[in-house]
Amino acid sequence: MQTFQITDTWLPLERASEPLVSPAKPQALARELVKRFDFDADRPSEFFPFVLPDLPEFGIGLIVGGSGTGKSTLLNTFFNPQAPDWNGKETIADHFESADEASEKFYAVGLSSVPTWLRPYHLLSNGEKFRADLARQLHSNVAIDEFTSVVDRTVAKSASKSVSKFIKTNNLKGMVFATVHKDVIPWLEPDWIIDTDAGSYCISPKECLRRPELVANIYEVRKAMWDYFAGHHYLDGSIVSSARCFIAVVEDQPAVFASAIPLPSGTVKNAWREHRTVTLPDYQGLGLGVRVSDWVGEWFIQQGKRYYSKTTHPRLGGYRDASKRWRATSTNHSNRSRPHGGLMAGATISNRYSFSHEYIGDQ
């Protein structure tokens, strides 16, 4: 058998024949500052920018390189990057045209913590602000500068993965990102890359899109670990005292919590059901939550138990509907009414879709 390695073709970028010249004229203080370095203060500050190469129609383009290498100049060739405006008196969810759009785009950027949706922008963490801004910018023909610059690399990778999926699923066109971080490349999966550090570009990259392996270790833990995750659950922060609890750890950091409780039933013996599954915000968008949920289901059936789950979370329920490892029960897709408090006390909300499944594993 013959093996070979696919290599990407990188082509040189050309520079403009005319330089960009700084319009600033040094005054007395600036002249005094540079005089000690024997530098001519009147020498013009010039920069020969890269010329945008011929590019095919694309969904995702990426300009990557260090500060001062010409990324922003190239980015402005496409569109003028603009950060979204936020009304500090409104929740971030109220800045979208519809609930469906808000939900779809929040999930697309990995911002799936429901309590976060109900906060104003200024109360978000830096990572949440980055994802919220990104959600507002998910449309064709947009330029996004300093992509992932203000967040840690875990958030950068998870957001890049989920955004790439959204762009391709919705067939968006002309989205251009600029960043100093090359680690997002395999997660964002761009159609072309311009590297201003190397002065080269690549169309239809393949080799550099190979992702590093993401490894999660899962441990059974005491119920006290729930305190670390409780504030991120989409309904409430309570947990049953009899719960068996597990956490998934990625690079020595807790990422996902999952728990299960006994299922009392007169007809089904020796059964457990899912109780709480929470992915911390920094790890949302990587698909860890559903994989940990599957792992817990597998763990129980390997112990000779049956394992069930009921959820109103649309993404989790939709995943199980499509998975061969989960089998729908007779109550799957039922409306689940609940009391409504506040101004409508005594009324009920009947549009909560309930998903009900049994984990059956690979059969």
C-alpha positions, 0 to 999 in steps of 0.5 A: 500500500502506498501512502502520501501526505497532502500538502497545501499550496501556498502562493506569495502575496504581492505588495503595493507599489505605492506605500501608505504614509503616516499623516502624523507630524512629530512635535517637540516631545516626539522629537525629543523622545527619538533623538536619543536613539539617533533616529530621524524624526522627519523620515516618513513612516511608510508601509507597503501593504499586501495586495489582495490576491484573486480569490474564488467565491467563499463562505469563510475567509481568514486573514492571520498574522501578527500585529502591524503586518497588514491584516486590518488593511486587507480586511478593509478591502472587503468590508469595514469591521463594525462592532454591534451596538448594545442597549444597556437597558435590554437583555442581549436576547432582545436585540434580535428580530425573533426568538427563533433567530436569537436561539439559533445564533446563540447556539451557533456561537456556543452561548447556550446558557439560558440565564445569560440570554436574559442579561444586559451586555455590560453584565456579561464576561469577556468570553460571553461578550465575544460570543454575543457580538459574534451572534449579532454578526452572523450574516453574509458579507461581514468583516470581523477583526480581532477574532478571538483576541479577548478570550482564552484559547478554549473559547476560541476553538469552541466558538470557531467550530460552532460558527463554522458549522452555522455558516456552512449549514446556512450557506452564508457567503463572504464572511472574513475573519482577521486574527493573530491566532493561528490555532483557530484555523482547523476549527474555523475551516476557512475556504482560504487563508492569508498569512501576513506573517509569511506573506503568502496565501492558500486557497482550499487548504486541507493539511492545516485544517487537521484538528488536534485531538480533544481528550476528555477524562470522565470521573465519578465525583461527589455531589458537592462538585455540582456547586461549580456548575449549578449557576449554568443550568438552564432551569434551576440549580437544585440537585437530588441528594441520591444523584450519582455524579460525573464530570468530564475534565479537559486539559485538567479543567472541569468542563461538563457535569452529568448526574443521574437518579434512580427511576421509580417505576412499577413496570421498569425495573433497575432503571436510572434517568438523567438528572442534570447535564451542564457544559461550562460556557467556555466549552460550549460548542465543542459537542462535549455535552452530548458525548458525556451524556452518551458516556453516562448512558453507556456506563449505566447499561454496562452495569446492567441498568436501563437508562432514560432521559427527559428534557425540554432542551431543544438541541439535546432533544434534537440530537437524541431524535437523530441518534441511533443510540437513543430510542424514543419513548411513547411520551417523546414530543409531548407538550409539557405545561407548567405554571407561569408566575409573575404578571400571569400568575395562575396561567400555564405555558403549554408550548414546552416541547418535551423529549423522552428517550431511552439510551440503548447504545450501539446495537 
